[in-house]
Amino acid sequence: MNTGELLKSLLDIANLKQKAFAQSMYASPSKISKIINGKLTVSAAEAKSFSEQAARIFADELYEDNCYFKFKEIFPVILDFSSWHDLNDFLFSAFQYSIEQDIEAAEHPDGKNYKNKYYSGNKQLLYMYCIILSDYLKRDLNEPLELYSSLQRFFGYYANLMNKVIILLPEMRWQVHLNQFYDQEHLDTLAQEYKSDILMSLFKTELFADLYRWQLNIDANKPFFLAKGKFIMLFDRQIDGTPQLALIRNPSELNHFNELVMDKLKEARLMTFNSDTIQEYLDRDAARTENLEIDKKIRVLLSTTPAGYGREQAQDQVADFYGNLSEDGTSIYMSADSIATFLFKAEVIVPDLLTVDLDLAARVDYLTRIRDYVDSVKHASVYIINTPLNSLSLLLGGEWSLISLVHPLSQKVKYHLFASDLIRPELENARRVTGINVSDYVDRQISQAQKYL
């Protein structure tokens, strides 16, 4: 992100002419034009005053309730600004950052001598996290961004802080691969500070990134956020509790941290798989000795057969499938979206991946069989919950449970293993809040679909 690009984008968003902006800045139109065209760099001496003036002008022009959405094209990672002052400070930080970037690029075009940068305070950390990540996301939408993070997304101080961040998805989706590290032993302690909605946090993350969770021993109080080959953010807290952030981009230091993270990865246990890797997980050496109940359920999911056979045979297949899944007290949670998109858009319904090529009549018939199964089994533990994405979750009585979903970009099925004690209250609460009767919901969807037959 350079100052010219930032300035031009904000002028367009505010529908403000360069001449009018120059007058408000007490600068000549030619100077503003040169900055926008990259022919003039704002000097370090005038960086603060330029940033203050520009931020104030654009905050005046653009602030209103929910105005964050206006900045979608330049800040896809952003906050909901609580006041004019909040937006003003954010834009001031953005201009300061872009001017520093311009000066560094002019002085060190190879990037080898970039200095570390330090920020402190809740707001400043949030601002810079959004500005820096937006910058690197926007630099090349065609280049995959590989991220490694120990910033906790579900529990603790940093989860509470980052819960304020909003991701605005662009029309052209970026490729982001996010490896999330967590320490299971720290979760109880962190939950005393803050606990997010795990289901919503998971689904919202999957909307913008291909998320893979790794379990290992790690210090949750000093997290990091690494964009491989680009930067690393190191988080800590001062003695008085004030959070601080160190931004490192120097290649030699960055390579050192990259090696440390890759070494940590070797010690970690992968807890997320996709349709390409799930069989490898099931075939692991320890599978036979561990004999996990969750593995048996995943095998049931993978053994689904195409719908569309004779009515009686297909009815038996559906009954067997859901019966095998719900054995041993397992509860099944399907997202309302997965049923609607399967029926009306012929999109993947988890887990029945082989049903996607069915015509509308066959899809109606298939959902009818699911409804009939639920009606035929007294107290069937099959529920519909209101969550984003096409998903199916299995809540087991054993140590591990499963959240499976269809990743919106790759369209691959993802399998997230969660500790049952961790995810149980989330799923049960989602069921209570949603309050959807399975038979009634399926009947309503079928009734609408039959109008098109």
VODRENTI-970630 format. One record per residue (C-alpha): residue number from 1; x, y, z. Coordinates in steps of 0.02 Angstrom, whole numbers, plus 50000, padded with zeros to 5 digits. Layout:
BEGIN
+-----+-------+-------+-------+
: num :    c1 :    c2 :    c3 :
+-----+-------+-------+-------+
: NUM :     X :     Y :     Z :
...
+-----+-------+-------+-------+
This chain:
BEGIN
+-----+-------+-------+-------+
: num :    c1 :    c2 :    c3 :
+-----+-------+-------+-------+
:   1 : 50000 : 50000 : 50000 :
:   2 : 50078 : 50164 : 49947 :
:   3 : 50015 : 50337 : 49990 :
:   4 : 49964 : 50379 : 49812 :
:   5 : 49852 : 50225 : 49799 :
:   6 : 49777 : 50255 : 49970 :
:   7 : 49743 : 50438 : 49933 :
:   8 : 49667 : 50402 : 49761 :
:   9 : 49554 : 50266 : 49832 :
:  10 : 49491 : 50377 : 49973 :
:  11 : 49458 : 50522 : 49854 :
:  12 : 49354 : 50404 : 49745 :
:  13 : 49258 : 50336 : 49895 :
:  14 : 49222 : 50512 : 49960 :
:  15 : 49184 : 50576 : 49784 :
:  16 : 49304 : 50717 : 49822 :
:  17 : 49400 : 50811 : 49687 :
:  18 : 49589 : 50826 : 49699 :
:  19 : 49577 : 51015 : 49691 :
:  20 : 49454 : 51025 : 49836 :
:  21 : 49560 : 50905 : 49938 :
:  22 : 49717 : 51007 : 49901 :
:  23 : 49632 : 51165 : 49961 :
:  24 : 49579 : 51080 : 50123 :
:  25 : 49759 : 51020 : 50146 :
:  26 : 49828 : 51195 : 50110 :
:  27 : 49933 : 51114 : 49973 :
:  28 : 49948 : 51145 : 49787 :
:  29 : 49846 : 51033 : 49670 :
:  30 : 50009 : 50988 : 49580 :
:  31 : 50086 : 50922 : 49742 :
:  32 : 49934 : 50812 : 49777 :
:  33 : 49936 : 50752 : 49596 :
:  34 : 50120 : 50705 : 49609 :
:  35 : 50089 : 50607 : 49770 :
:  36 : 49945 : 50513 : 49689 :
:  37 : 50048 : 50473 : 49534 :
:  38 : 50197 : 50413 : 49637 :
:  39 : 50310 : 50554 : 49580 :
:  40 : 50326 : 50632 : 49753 :
:  41 : 50350 : 50549 : 49922 :
:  42 : 50286 : 50633 : 50079 :
:  43 : 50441 : 50667 : 50184 :
:  44 : 50468 : 50600 : 50359 :
:  45 : 50465 : 50778 : 50425 :
:  46 : 50289 : 50812 : 50359 :
:  47 : 50220 : 50634 : 50379 :
:  48 : 50130 : 50669 : 50544 :
:  49 : 50048 : 50833 : 50491 :
:  50 : 50000 : 50763 : 50319 :
:  51 : 49923 : 50608 : 50400 :
:  52 : 49827 : 50710 : 50529 :
:  53 : 49755 : 50829 : 50400 :
:  54 : 49710 : 50694 : 50274 :
:  55 : 49632 : 50582 : 50406 :
:  56 : 49524 : 50725 : 50472 :
:  57 : 49463 : 50773 : 50298 :
:  58 : 49413 : 50597 : 50251 :
:  59 : 49336 : 50560 : 50421 :
:  60 : 49228 : 50716 : 50398 :
:  61 : 49175 : 50658 : 50225 :
:  62 : 49148 : 50474 : 50259 :
:  63 : 49099 : 50442 : 50439 :
:  64 : 48924 : 50376 : 50472 :
:  65 : 48849 : 50224 : 50555 :
:  66 : 48918 : 50063 : 50477 :
:  67 : 49032 : 50163 : 50362 :
:  68 : 49166 : 50027 : 50369 :
:  69 : 49085 : 49945 : 50218 :
:  70 : 49137 : 50093 : 50109 :
:  71 : 49319 : 50042 : 50128 :
:  72 : 49297 : 49865 : 50062 :
:  73 : 49413 : 49887 : 49913 :
:  74 : 49560 : 49957 : 50011 :
:  75 : 49536 : 49879 : 50183 :
:  76 : 49457 : 49706 : 50165 :
:  77 : 49510 : 49679 : 50346 :
:  78 : 49433 : 49817 : 50450 :
:  79 : 49335 : 49869 : 50606 :
:  80 : 49163 : 49940 : 50637 :
:  81 : 49206 : 50117 : 50690 :
:  82 : 49118 : 50172 : 50849 :
:  83 : 49139 : 50359 : 50818 :
:  84 : 49211 : 50492 : 50704 :
:  85 : 49364 : 50492 : 50816 :
:  86 : 49385 : 50304 : 50791 :
:  87 : 49384 : 50320 : 50600 :
:  88 : 49498 : 50472 : 50608 :
:  89 : 49628 : 50378 : 50710 :
:  90 : 49618 : 50227 : 50595 :
:  91 : 49646 : 50333 : 50439 :
:  92 : 49788 : 50426 : 50526 :
:  93 : 49873 : 50258 : 50560 :
:  94 : 49843 : 50204 : 50380 :
:  95 : 49925 : 50362 : 50309 :
:  96 : 50070 : 50348 : 50430 :
:  97 : 50096 : 50167 : 50377 :
:  98 : 50087 : 50205 : 50191 :
:  99 : 50207 : 50352 : 50203 :
: 100 : 50332 : 50246 : 50300 :
: 101 : 50314 : 50111 : 50166 :
: 102 : 50353 : 50239 : 50030 :
: 103 : 50507 : 50304 : 50121 :
: 104 : 50573 : 50129 : 50155 :
: 105 : 50544 : 50075 : 49975 :
: 106 : 50643 : 50225 : 49914 :
: 107 : 50787 : 50200 : 50036 :
: 108 : 50793 : 50009 : 50036 :
: 109 : 50717 : 49943 : 49873 :
: 110 : 50781 : 49766 : 49909 :
: 111 : 50691 : 49764 : 50078 :
: 112 : 50844 : 49692 : 50168 :
: 113 : 50860 : 49833 : 50294 :
: 114 : 50679 : 49860 : 50342 :
: 115 : 50671 : 49913 : 50524 :
: 116 : 50559 : 49828 : 50650 :
: 117 : 50406 : 49928 : 50698 :
: 118 : 50320 : 49931 : 50867 :
: 119 : 50142 : 49976 : 50916 :
: 120 : 50051 : 49974 : 51083 :
: 121 : 49874 : 49989 : 51149 :
: 122 : 49715 : 49894 : 51105 :
: 123 : 49657 : 50012 : 50968 :
: 124 : 49828 : 50033 : 50890 :
: 125 : 49852 : 49844 : 50882 :
: 126 : 49683 : 49822 : 50799 :
: 127 : 49714 : 49963 : 50676 :
: 128 : 49884 : 49898 : 50624 :
: 129 : 49827 : 49717 : 50613 :
: 130 : 49690 : 49771 : 50492 :
: 131 : 49799 : 49890 : 50392 :
: 132 : 49947 : 49772 : 50374 :
: 133 : 49845 : 49618 : 50332 :
: 134 : 49738 : 49717 : 50208 :
: 135 : 49896 : 49782 : 50126 :
: 136 : 49968 : 49609 : 50095 :
: 137 : 49801 : 49536 : 50041 :
: 138 : 49782 : 49674 : 49912 :
: 139 : 49959 : 49667 : 49843 :
: 140 : 49928 : 49516 : 49733 :
: 141 : 49760 : 49430 : 49735 :
: 142 : 49829 : 49292 : 49625 :
: 143 : 49968 : 49246 : 49746 :
: 144 : 49918 : 49127 : 49887 :
: 145 : 49949 : 49194 : 50061 :
: 146 : 50013 : 49063 : 50184 :
: 147 : 49976 : 49110 : 50364 :
: 148 : 50029 : 49031 : 50530 :
: 149 : 49950 : 49099 : 50688 :
: 150 : 49944 : 49063 : 50874 :
: 151 : 49824 : 49208 : 50903 :
: 152 : 49682 : 49119 : 50991 :
: 153 : 49517 : 49132 : 50897 :
: 154 : 49399 : 49056 : 51025 :
: 155 : 49462 : 49097 : 51200 :
: 156 : 49560 : 49226 : 51296 :
: 157 : 49616 : 49407 : 51285 :
: 158 : 49671 : 49406 : 51104 :
: 159 : 49514 : 49315 : 51046 :
: 160 : 49413 : 49454 : 51125 :
: 161 : 49521 : 49584 : 51038 :
: 162 : 49516 : 49501 : 50867 :
: 163 : 49330 : 49468 : 50879 :
: 164 : 49308 : 49652 : 50832 :
: 165 : 49392 : 49625 : 50663 :
: 166 : 49277 : 49616 : 50511 :
: 167 : 49324 : 49527 : 50349 :
: 168 : 49246 : 49602 : 50192 :
: 169 : 49257 : 49475 : 50052 :
: 170 : 49304 : 49548 : 49881 :
: 171 : 49219 : 49495 : 49720 :
: 172 : 49383 : 49413 : 49667 :
: 173 : 49419 : 49291 : 49808 :
: 174 : 49597 : 49282 : 49873 :
: 175 : 49686 : 49120 : 49914 :
: 176 : 49725 : 49115 : 50100 :
: 177 : 49787 : 48959 : 50188 :
: 178 : 49778 : 48983 : 50377 :
: 179 : 49865 : 48865 : 50498 :
: 180 : 49797 : 48897 : 50673 :
: 181 : 49896 : 48834 : 50824 :
: 182 : 49816 : 48806 : 50993 :
: 183 : 49857 : 48722 : 51159 :
: 184 : 49714 : 48617 : 51225 :
: 185 : 49779 : 48630 : 51404 :
: 186 : 49766 : 48820 : 51402 :
: 187 : 49585 : 48829 : 51347 :
: 188 : 49506 : 48817 : 51520 :
: 189 : 49616 : 48958 : 51585 :
: 190 : 49589 : 49068 : 51432 :
: 191 : 49400 : 49040 : 51438 :
: 192 : 49396 : 49131 : 51605 :
: 193 : 49453 : 49290 : 51515 :
: 194 : 49340 : 49277 : 51363 :
: 195 : 49246 : 49147 : 51262 :
: 196 : 49185 : 49177 : 51084 :
: 197 : 49048 : 49088 : 50987 :
: 198 : 49156 : 48944 : 50925 :
: 199 : 49040 : 48891 : 50785 :
: 200 : 49021 : 49066 : 50713 :
: 201 : 49207 : 49103 : 50731 :
: 202 : 49249 : 48941 : 50640 :
: 203 : 49127 : 48971 : 50498 :
: 204 : 49174 : 49154 : 50477 :
: 205 : 49357 : 49107 : 50467 :
: 206 : 49322 : 48975 : 50334 :
: 207 : 49231 : 49107 : 50231 :
: 208 : 49393 : 49201 : 50197 :
: 209 : 49528 : 49069 : 50228 :
: 210 : 49559 : 48884 : 50209 :
: 211 : 49579 : 48847 : 50395 :
: 212 : 49682 : 48704 : 50469 :
: 213 : 49695 : 48686 : 50658 :
: 214 : 49849 : 48615 : 50743 :
: 215 : 49862 : 48559 : 50925 :
: 216 : 50029 : 48581 : 51014 :
: 217 : 50110 : 48653 : 51170 :
: 218 : 50126 : 48839 : 51141 :
: 219 : 50126 : 49000 : 51244 :
: 220 : 49954 : 49077 : 51214 :
: 221 : 50006 : 49236 : 51306 :
: 222 : 50138 : 49281 : 51177 :
: 223 : 50057 : 49238 : 51011 :
: 224 : 50125 : 49267 : 50836 :
: 225 : 50048 : 49294 : 50665 :
: 226 : 50162 : 49244 : 50520 :
: 227 : 50132 : 49277 : 50336 :
: 228 : 50264 : 49163 : 50262 :
: 229 : 50398 : 49258 : 50169 :
: 230 : 50315 : 49427 : 50203 :
: 231 : 50304 : 49475 : 50387 :
: 232 : 50277 : 49415 : 50564 :
: 233 : 50181 : 49503 : 50703 :
: 234 : 50238 : 49463 : 50880 :
: 235 : 50113 : 49502 : 51018 :
: 236 : 50150 : 49529 : 51202 :
: 237 : 50086 : 49627 : 51351 :
: 238 : 50179 : 49754 : 51455 :
: 239 : 50189 : 49745 : 51645 :
: 240 : 50032 : 49852 : 51662 :
: 241 : 49938 : 49738 : 51540 :
: 242 : 49949 : 49853 : 51389 :
: 243 : 49962 : 49747 : 51231 :
: 244 : 50104 : 49777 : 51110 :
: 245 : 50145 : 49722 : 50935 :
: 246 : 50312 : 49704 : 50847 :
: 247 : 50309 : 49698 : 50656 :
: 248 : 50460 : 49611 : 50578 :
: 249 : 50491 : 49610 : 50389 :
: 250 : 50681 : 49604 : 50379 :
: 251 : 50718 : 49448 : 50274 :
: 252 : 50854 : 49377 : 50387 :
: 253 : 50749 : 49392 : 50545 :
: 254 : 50595 : 49333 : 50452 :
: 255 : 50684 : 49176 : 50393 :
: 256 : 50736 : 49140 : 50572 :
: 257 : 50557 : 49150 : 50635 :
: 258 : 50497 : 49050 : 50486 :
: 259 : 50615 : 48908 : 50533 :
: 260 : 50556 : 48913 : 50714 :
: 261 : 50374 : 48901 : 50661 :
: 262 : 50409 : 48758 : 50540 :
: 263 : 50499 : 48665 : 50680 :
: 264 : 50347 : 48690 : 50791 :
: 265 : 50237 : 48622 : 50654 :
: 266 : 50332 : 48457 : 50661 :
: 267 : 50279 : 48436 : 50843 :
: 268 : 50097 : 48480 : 50811 :
: 269 : 49947 : 48366 : 50787 :
: 270 : 49838 : 48411 : 50640 :
: 271 : 49654 : 48422 : 50688 :
: 272 : 49581 : 48474 : 50520 :
: 273 : 49573 : 48374 : 50359 :
: 274 : 49493 : 48391 : 50189 :
: 275 : 49423 : 48269 : 50062 :
: 276 : 49600 : 48241 : 49993 :
: 277 : 49680 : 48201 : 50162 :
: 278 : 49544 : 48123 : 50269 :
: 279 : 49584 : 47946 : 50211 :
: 280 : 49766 : 47971 : 50258 :
: 281 : 49708 : 48018 : 50433 :
: 282 : 49600 : 47861 : 50445 :
: 283 : 49745 : 47752 : 50385 :
: 284 : 49871 : 47823 : 50510 :
: 285 : 49978 : 47699 : 50607 :
: 286 : 49895 : 47736 : 50774 :
: 287 : 49717 : 47718 : 50711 :
: 288 : 49699 : 47534 : 50758 :
: 289 : 49767 : 47551 : 50934 :
: 290 : 49673 : 47714 : 50970 :
: 291 : 49510 : 47641 : 50902 :
: 292 : 49425 : 47811 : 50910 :
: 293 : 49236 : 47819 : 50895 :
: 294 : 49252 : 47976 : 50788 :
: 295 : 49350 : 47877 : 50658 :
: 296 : 49205 : 47755 : 50641 :
: 297 : 49085 : 47899 : 50612 :
: 298 : 49196 : 47976 : 50479 :
: 299 : 49202 : 47809 : 50389 :
: 300 : 49012 : 47808 : 50389 :
: 301 : 49014 : 47981 : 50311 :
: 302 : 49135 : 47924 : 50177 :
: 303 : 49033 : 47769 : 50138 :
: 304 : 48879 : 47863 : 50076 :
: 305 : 48803 : 47800 : 49914 :
: 306 : 48715 : 47897 : 49777 :
: 307 : 48533 : 47939 : 49802 :
: 308 : 48409 : 47905 : 49662 :
: 309 : 48381 : 47717 : 49675 :
: 310 : 48212 : 47637 : 49697 :
: 311 : 48106 : 47714 : 49833 :
: 312 : 48108 : 47566 : 49951 :
: 313 : 48294 : 47529 : 49931 :
: 314 : 48341 : 47712 : 49950 :
: 315 : 48233 : 47728 : 50105 :
: 316 : 48330 : 47585 : 50185 :
: 317 : 48496 : 47668 : 50137 :
: 318 : 48447 : 47832 : 50220 :
: 319 : 48387 : 47742 : 50376 :
: 320 : 48547 : 47641 : 50386 :
: 321 : 48656 : 47793 : 50357 :
: 322 : 48577 : 47903 : 50491 :
: 323 : 48554 : 47754 : 50606 :
: 324 : 48740 : 47713 : 50597 :
: 325 : 48786 : 47895 : 50627 :
: 326 : 48673 : 47912 : 50779 :
: 327 : 48728 : 47750 : 50863 :
: 328 : 48798 : 47764 : 51040 :
: 329 : 48703 : 47925 : 51073 :
: 330 : 48783 : 48030 : 50936 :
: 331 : 48684 : 48187 : 50892 :
: 332 : 48678 : 48249 : 50711 :
: 333 : 48670 : 48436 : 50673 :
: 334 : 48637 : 48494 : 50495 :
: 335 : 48643 : 48676 : 50442 :
: 336 : 48482 : 48749 : 50373 :
: 337 : 48583 : 48822 : 50229 :
: 338 : 48646 : 48651 : 50175 :
: 339 : 48470 : 48586 : 50150 :
: 340 : 48409 : 48740 : 50056 :
: 341 : 48561 : 48753 : 49940 :
: 342 : 48555 : 48566 : 49904 :
: 343 : 48373 : 48574 : 49857 :
: 344 : 48368 : 48736 : 49757 :
: 345 : 48546 : 48754 : 49691 :
: 346 : 48601 : 48572 : 49682 :
: 347 : 48754 : 48615 : 49785 :
: 348 : 48847 : 48493 : 49896 :
: 349 : 48755 : 48434 : 50050 :
: 350 : 48871 : 48368 : 50183 :
: 351 : 48901 : 48223 : 50194 :
: 352 : 48809 : 48154 : 50042 :
: 353 : 48932 : 48216 : 49913 :
: 354 : 48869 : 48099 : 49779 :
: 355 : 48697 : 48179 : 49773 :
: 356 : 48752 : 48339 : 49686 :
: 357 : 48707 : 48283 : 49509 :
: 358 : 48527 : 48239 : 49549 :
: 359 : 48384 : 48329 : 49464 :
: 360 : 48257 : 48425 : 49569 :
: 361 : 48134 : 48281 : 49581 :
: 362 : 48269 : 48165 : 49647 :
: 363 : 48329 : 48296 : 49772 :
: 364 : 48151 : 48318 : 49836 :
: 365 : 48136 : 48130 : 49852 :
: 366 : 48299 : 48119 : 49947 :
: 367 : 48250 : 48252 : 50074 :
: 368 : 48082 : 48167 : 50093 :
: 369 : 48172 : 48010 : 50147 :
: 370 : 48272 : 48107 : 50277 :
: 371 : 48110 : 48180 : 50345 :
: 372 : 48028 : 48008 : 50348 :
: 373 : 48176 : 47936 : 50443 :
: 374 : 48167 : 48073 : 50576 :
: 375 : 47979 : 48047 : 50593 :
: 376 : 47998 : 47859 : 50608 :
: 377 : 48126 : 47860 : 50749 :
: 378 : 48063 : 47914 : 50918 :
: 379 : 48172 : 48052 : 50991 :
: 380 : 48289 : 48049 : 50841 :
: 381 : 48443 : 48154 : 50882 :
: 382 : 48442 : 48244 : 50715 :
: 383 : 48435 : 48434 : 50721 :
: 384 : 48441 : 48583 : 50604 :
: 385 : 48540 : 48735 : 50661 :
: 386 : 48559 : 48909 : 50587 :
: 387 : 48743 : 48930 : 50542 :
: 388 : 48837 : 48993 : 50388 :
: 389 : 48902 : 48872 : 50257 :
: 390 : 48845 : 48697 : 50213 :
: 391 : 48889 : 48594 : 50366 :
: 392 : 48854 : 48436 : 50463 :
: 393 : 48915 : 48410 : 50640 :
: 394 : 48922 : 48254 : 50747 :
: 395 : 48920 : 48270 : 50936 :
: 396 : 48987 : 48111 : 51014 :
: 397 : 48992 : 48050 : 51193 :
: 398 : 49177 : 48010 : 51176 :
: 399 : 49328 : 48124 : 51179 :
: 400 : 49313 : 48192 : 51001 :
: 401 : 49171 : 48262 : 50897 :
: 402 : 49164 : 48325 : 50718 :
: 403 : 49115 : 48481 : 50622 :
: 404 : 49117 : 48450 : 50434 :
: 405 : 49082 : 48586 : 50308 :
: 406 : 49103 : 48629 : 50125 :
: 407 : 49238 : 48759 : 50099 :
: 408 : 49160 : 48898 : 49992 :
: 409 : 49311 : 48926 : 49879 :
: 410 : 49386 : 48753 : 49853 :
: 411 : 49217 : 48663 : 49871 :
: 412 : 49310 : 48527 : 49965 :
: 413 : 49236 : 48450 : 50120 :
: 414 : 49329 : 48499 : 50278 :
: 415 : 49333 : 48391 : 50435 :
: 416 : 49370 : 48483 : 50598 :
: 417 : 49399 : 48374 : 50752 :
: 418 : 49349 : 48459 : 50915 :
: 419 : 49354 : 48402 : 51095 :
: 420 : 49175 : 48350 : 51133 :
: 421 : 49173 : 48446 : 51298 :
: 422 : 49222 : 48603 : 51203 :
: 423 : 49096 : 48595 : 51062 :
: 424 : 48948 : 48516 : 51153 :
: 425 : 48881 : 48676 : 51234 :
: 426 : 48903 : 48769 : 51069 :
: 427 : 48800 : 48644 : 50968 :
: 428 : 48668 : 48624 : 51101 :
: 429 : 48650 : 48812 : 51117 :
: 430 : 48637 : 48831 : 50928 :
: 431 : 48496 : 48703 : 50930 :
: 432 : 48402 : 48796 : 51067 :
: 433 : 48425 : 48966 : 50985 :
: 434 : 48376 : 48904 : 50812 :
: 435 : 48223 : 48809 : 50871 :
: 436 : 48191 : 48727 : 50701 :
: 437 : 48084 : 48571 : 50691 :
: 438 : 48168 : 48456 : 50564 :
: 439 : 48009 : 48385 : 50487 :
: 440 : 47923 : 48554 : 50474 :
: 441 : 48076 : 48637 : 50397 :
: 442 : 48103 : 48501 : 50268 :
: 443 : 47916 : 48502 : 50227 :
: 444 : 47921 : 48689 : 50194 :
: 445 : 48072 : 48673 : 50080 :
: 446 : 47994 : 48528 : 49985 :
: 447 : 47829 : 48621 : 49967 :
: 448 : 47920 : 48767 : 49885 :
: 449 : 48022 : 48654 : 49772 :
: 450 : 47871 : 48557 : 49710 :
: 451 : 47806 : 48716 : 49627 :
: 452 : 47949 : 48699 : 49502 :
: 453 : 47917 : 48517 : 49459 :
+-----+-------+-------+-------+
